[in-house]
Amino acid sequence: MDERFFEPPYAFSAHMGMEMVDWREGYARFELALRPEHMNRHDNLHGGVHATLLDTVMGYSGCWTGDPEVRQMALTLSLNVQYLSRPRGQRLIAEGTKTGGGKSTFFAEAQISDETGEVVAKGTGVFRYRRR
């Protein structure tokens, strides 16, 4: 069994341009190169991009199985987003960590920064494991 493996992107994550950079027990990291279609009408990063990245890294952080043949899925029950700053750079780095939970649900937190170190957003979430 490989200690690290990466799933291929699902359709929406590929459309957004999200790249899985790291995934292991209790942790996930995705990155996103900013594109014009990620911006809102004020030419700022659209809040939905923050929410999508936070939701994704937190969900993956609780779904590591260590076996590429055994996929664990989860559904988002609650997602909280704190918008903190605008990115200064051109690449977002989202890191999620599983913080607790049990047999059917788990809790996670995440942070998005850019390549300059600017912290752009933070979030917390509650997720329910989807039974196979």
ZIQUI-V158826 format. One record per pair of residues at least 6 apart in sequence whose C-alpha atoms are under 6 Angstrom apart, sorted by the first residue. I is the first residue (numbers start at 1). J is the second residue. D is the distance in whole Angstrom. If there is no record, write none. Layout:
BEGIN
i->{I,I}
j->{J,J}
d->{D,D}
END
This chain:
BEGIN
i->{17,18,18,19,19,20,21,21,22,22,25,26,26,26,26,27,27,27,28,28,28,28,28,29,29,30,31,31,32,32,33,34,34,38,38,39,39,40,54,57,58,58,61,61,61,62,63,73,74,74,74,75,75,76,77,77,78,78,79,80,80,81,81,82,82,82,83,84,84,85,86,87,89,89,89,91,91,92,92,93,93,93,94,94,95,95,96,96,97,97,98,98,99,99,100,100,101,104,104,105,105,105,106,106,107,107,108,108,109,109,110,110,111,111,112,112,112,113,113}
j->{32,31,32,30,31,30,29,30,28,29,64,61,62,97,98,61,96,97,57,60,61,95,96,94,95,94,92,93,91,92,91,90,91,45,46,45,46,46,110,96,96,108,96,97,98,98,72,130,128,129,130,127,128,127,126,127,125,126,125,123,124,122,123,121,122,123,121,120,121,120,120,120,114,115,116,114,115,113,114,112,113,114,111,112,110,111,109,110,108,109,107,108,107,108,106,107,107,128,129,127,128,129,126,127,125,126,124,125,123,124,122,123,121,122,119,120,121,119,120}
d->{6,6,5,5,5,4,5,5,6,5,5,5,6,5,5,4,6,5,5,6,5,6,5,6,4,5,5,5,6,5,4,5,6,6,6,4,5,5,6,5,5,5,6,5,5,5,5,5,5,4,5,5,5,5,5,5,5,5,4,5,5,6,4,6,5,6,5,5,5,5,6,6,6,6,6,5,6,6,4,5,5,6,6,4,5,6,6,4,5,6,6,4,5,5,6,5,6,6,5,5,4,6,6,5,6,5,6,5,6,4,6,5,6,4,6,6,5,4,5}
END
